[in-house]
Amino acid sequence: MNLNVRGIRCSVDQETTDFLNKKLQKLDFTEDYLQDLDIVLKKETSGQAYHLDAQLHFRWGTVKQVSYDSYELLEGIEMLVDKIESVARKEKSKVIEK
């Protein structure tokens, strides 16, 4: 799986990267069918909120979008990874059923 993480109006420091990599270990089961994972961490201009987006690119051509809004960056990353895991499991079950 190719991982691409970028920040908009916020820096993706080493602590954030390490935390994200630790949480993404939950996605080891997707190694065979998740080709690319693009994550964008965006700090909103008004207030202190973060908007997190992830695009999942599966080997069979399907692209899924997952988003989460949070006031805390690390909490938002945890919830985003949970959503990514849920979408990946659902997509895998759809392909197996066909």
HUHULIN-V957329 format. One record per residue. N is the residue number from 1. SS is DSSP state (helix for helix, strand for strand, loop for the rest). PHI is phi in degrees with one decimal (* if undefined). OMEGA is omega in whole degrees, 0 to 359 (NA if undefined). Layout:
n-><N;N>
ss-><SS;SS>
phi-><PHI;PHI>
omega-><OMEGA;OMEGA>
//
This chain:
n-><1;2;3;4;5;6;7;8;9;10;11;12;13;14;15;16;17;18;19;20;21;22;23;24;25;26;27;28;29;30;31;32;33;34;35;36;37;38;39;40;41;42;43;44;45;46;47;48;49;50;51;52;53;54;55;56;57;58;59;60;61;62;63;64;65;66;67;68;69;70;71;72;73;74;75;76;77;78;79;80;81;82;83;84;85;86;87;88;89;90;91;92;93;94;95;96;97;98>
ss-><loop;strand;strand;strand;strand;strand;strand;strand;loop;loop;loop;loop;loop;helix;helix;helix;helix;helix;helix;helix;helix;helix;helix;helix;helix;helix;helix;helix;helix;helix;loop;loop;loop;strand;strand;strand;strand;strand;strand;strand;strand;strand;strand;loop;loop;loop;loop;loop;loop;strand;strand;strand;strand;strand;strand;strand;strand;strand;loop;loop;loop;loop;strand;strand;strand;strand;strand;strand;strand;strand;loop;loop;helix;helix;helix;helix;helix;helix;helix;helix;helix;helix;helix;helix;helix;helix;helix;helix;helix;helix;helix;helix;helix;helix;helix;helix;helix;loop>
phi-><*;-90.9;-109.9;-128.5;-121.9;-141.7;-116.1;-117.2;61.0;-155.5;-96.7;-95.9;-83.0;-63.1;-62.3;-64.6;-62.5;-62.6;-62.8;-63.5;-62.3;-63.4;-70.2;-72.4;-62.9;-64.7;-96.1;-59.3;-68.2;-90.7;-56.0;-77.1;-129.1;-98.4;-83.5;-131.1;-134.3;-108.1;-120.1;-120.5;-104.5;-123.4;-89.6;-68.8;-73.2;-101.1;85.8;-114.5;-83.4;-119.5;-116.4;-112.9;-122.2;-138.9;-116.0;-104.7;-109.5;-90.6;-61.1;-90.1;99.2;-75.5;-122.8;-117.5;-113.1;-130.1;-133.7;-154.9;-112.0;-153.6;-85.2;-111.5;-65.4;-68.0;-64.0;-62.5;-63.4;-58.3;-68.9;-63.9;-64.5;-62.0;-66.6;-60.5;-60.9;-62.8;-64.9;-64.8;-64.2;-64.9;-65.4;-64.4;-66.6;-64.1;-69.8;-66.3;-66.3;-74.5>
omega-><175;181;177;181;176;180;175;184;172;180;177;183;184;179;179;179;179;180;180;179;178;180;181;175;176;184;180;181;182;187;183;187;176;187;182;175;180;181;178;177;186;176;182;181;178;180;183;185;176;174;183;178;174;174;179;179;181;183;182;172;180;176;179;179;178;180;175;176;183;174;178;184;184;176;178;178;178;182;178;179;176;178;178;179;180;180;180;178;180;180;179;180;177;182;180;181;182;NA>
//
